[in-house]
């Protein structure tokens, strides 16, 4: 049953748990999934076979910016690197579209902190949670 108080396109509290998964590494099993952007629902969904296994919700903010709201992975699919790969593919898609992001999702925030090559996508006027980057040597 859908809770009307939850934002549209998000997985319910009983369907998800906080994400604590490895970002990369040899002990992360490969997991094959397709990413589908449902613009009407405002979610990038990770689909494995005929099942949604994860999602990243967003809002459209003008013609050139997305507000990344929340990343969720169904509990039985956690610890497989799905969230990390989903975020990577979503950010690559946003880059291809020439758009910027406002990051409100702490998981995307952590990903961007660990992968500074994506920080150029952050909208300078509306950054949201700003990644903590290592200090640059002078």
C-alpha positions, 0 to 999 in steps of 0.5 A: 500500500502506498503512503500518500505522505511519501513523495511520488516515485519513492520506495516505501519505508518497508521496502528500503533500508539505509544504504551502506554498500561498498563503492567499488572493489574486487569483492563486489559481485557484478550485478547486471541491470538496466537504468530507465528514466521515468520522467513522468514519475521523476525516477531513474529506476534500476531494472533487473529482468522484470523487477525494479531493484533500486531507484534515484528520485529527482525533481526537474528544476527548469530546463537545465537542472535536476534536483537529486532527492533520494537513492533507494535499494530494495533490501534483498539487493543491497551490498552488490554495488547497485546504488553506486553504479546507478548513481554513476549511470544517472550522472553520466546521463545528466552530463550527456544532456548538458544539465546540472544537479542540485544534490539533496541525497546523502548517498549521491553526496557521498558518491560525488565526494568519493568521485570528484570527476562528477563535481562539475555537474553541481549547479553553482547557484543551487548546489544542495549538499556540497561534496567535501573534496580533499584539499588541493596542494598549492 
